[in-house]
Amino acid sequence: MALSKARIIAAAVALLVVGAGALLWHPAIAPVDTHAVFSHEQVARGAELAAIGDCSVCHTATNGQPFAGGRGVPTPFGTVYATNITPDPETGIGRWSEAAFKRAMRDGIDRAGHHLYPVLPYPHFTRATDADIAAMYAFLMTRPAAHATAPLNQLPFPLNQRFVLAGWNLLYLSPGPWHPDPAHDAAWNRGNYLVEAIGHCGACHTPHNALGAESSGQTLAGGQAENWYAPPLQSASPAVRPWTQATLADYLRTGFEAHHGAAAGPMTAVTDELAGVPDSDIQAIATYIASMMPKTAPEPVMARAGGDPHAAAIFAGACAGCHGSDAPMTRAGAPSLALSTVVNAPTPQGAIQMILNGIPWREGKSAPYMPSFGAVLTDAQVADLASYLRATYSEKPAWTDVPAEVAKARGSS
Amino acid sequence: MIRLNVNGHDHDVDAEPDTPLLYVLRDDLALNGAKFGCGLGQCGACTVMVDGRAVFSCLTPIALLPGRNVRTIEGLGMNAVQQAFVEEQAAQCGYCIAGMVMRAQALLEHNPNPSEQEIRDQMAVNLCRCGTHMRILAAVRRAAGRGVKS
């Protein structure tokens, strides 16, 4: 008997429903009362990996207990709040087995079977080795427990329905282990693994598509982080002096490099964390990133005279004490603005953020500091100053839409 | 000539537009409360308020200021914040205190009931080389209970 068209359609729909259901439904993993004991070595390794992975940067609220969550991470779709990943049994991951933790890291599914938002960079963590995930689990399960529940995410319908992430994962999550590239040496491969599987550098430094996924084929080609410019870490790098393995390693370790400048904005937290990880890992990350960077670049321009006289007066009165030629700070090793990444970047976003926010004091750290000028400069003055820096210190073409970028940065800071 | 409004009074100042506000306050207007410390925005001794927000006057060229309101410690009078600094005996040598008072004033005008952390975050950029930070913090806490709009 021939199947009628209607029956075929009905069967197809049923299959789709069952298939979608199978994709959407994930079982809870039974809660455990963990009294597991971890080796000192495993916990210490987990601490290093958690530092490279910057877990505490997102999972700690301002002045909050480390890993207790509550920090709102702004996304183009709304604010997602990082959850409590301390071992508190009620509000943290205290009842998560290692298998549940691994599923969250690999598949973006929590212990109860709910989808996690890819603000948690599980498309990267999915490449982490079993041993490294186990070490991070050991580290987190031995942190002091905090009783803390994150605020509810602020996402519009339908994005606040977690099942939609099943579709997102079909499109953008490609599970599977990391594979070394035999064409490269061990340090390069180690760096590649740390950058891709743990450090998730691409979460900021790769452009994102309309659905918030890292654009394929544009790995580390430059992106955005919390309205800051995240420069390309490959051939499109705007650095006037080409980065080398040694200068990258210095920068990652200290947050400052004498021919490029200081880590600022969201990057300060990254370099703060990297200050404490094994040197071999810093060297490996630097080896991998440097291999993608351009090898030559034009010499920087000398500061040009002239330009908008009003902006020149602002620069002379507000900036030149540190950034003028032969200012004390330049003698202490700070680079000329002609070498600055943000001044030579394709958008004014970084320069504007630096002017508005500077680099805040970080208590107890020997680290670069720049006062903020957001309180004293009007939006128009910020725009004039940014355009003046570009015209004076860079060969690159003038930025467009500078006032609009200032307004955007004000709204977010 | 650049017209500045300081503590509610207009002044026409004959100075280059890149001149730091601090120099004009001290050299032209005889308002000597704000102090020169580092000249680089690193110590806060020169802190004054512009349109209600604390700024480093050493890094504020007067070109920025036409149409805006500058307030210095001379314009506060013995208000709640200054009174609290006296009661807590927060000054030792006193060099940083005008800047500390102005930063505290700016904080409390925007946030009359700051948390301990908010007080510390706001005051962190102003330094006291004598080491009276604990008394300064106590003074800000004391002032916070009193309302500072004046």
Contacts between the chains, C-beta under 8 A, distances in Angstrom:
chain1	res1	chain2	res2	distance
A	63	B	117	5.1
A	310	B	17	7.4
A	310	B	63	6.3
A	312	B	18	7.7
A	313	B	16	7.4
A	313	B	17	4.0
A	313	B	18	4.1
A	313	B	61	5.7
A	313	B	63	4.3
A	314	B	18	7.6
A	314	B	61	5.8
A	314	B	63	5.9
A	314	B	64	6.5
A	315	B	18	8.0
A	316	B	18	3.7
A	316	B	61	6.8
A	317	B	17	7.6
A	317	B	18	4.1
A	317	B	19	6.7
A	317	B	20	5.6
A	317	B	59	7.2
A	317	B	60	7.0
A	317	B	61	2.3
A	317	B	62	7.5
A	317	B	63	6.6
A	317	B	64	7.8
A	318	B	59	4.9
A	318	B	60	6.8
A	318	B	61	5.7
A	318	B	64	7.7
A	321	B	39	5.9
A	321	B	40	5.1
A	321	B	41	7.5
A	321	B	58	7.6
A	321	B	59	6.7
A	322	B	40	5.8
A	322	B	41	8.0
A	328	B	40	7.5
A	329	B	40	7.6
A	361	B	124	5.2
A	361	B	125	6.0
A	363	B	124	6.9
A	369	B	42	7.0
A	371	B	41	3.7
A	371	B	42	7.4
A	371	B	56	6.1
A	371	B	59	6.5
A	371	B	125	7.1
A	373	B	59	7.5
A	375	B	50	7.1
A	375	B	53	3.9
A	375	B	54	6.6
A	375	B	55	5.2
A	376	B	50	5.6
A	376	B	53	7.4
A	376	B	55	4.2
A	376	B	56	7.9
A	376	B	59	7.7
A	376	B	60	5.3
A	376	B	64	6.2
A	377	B	64	6.6
A	378	B	64	7.7
A	381	B	64	6.1
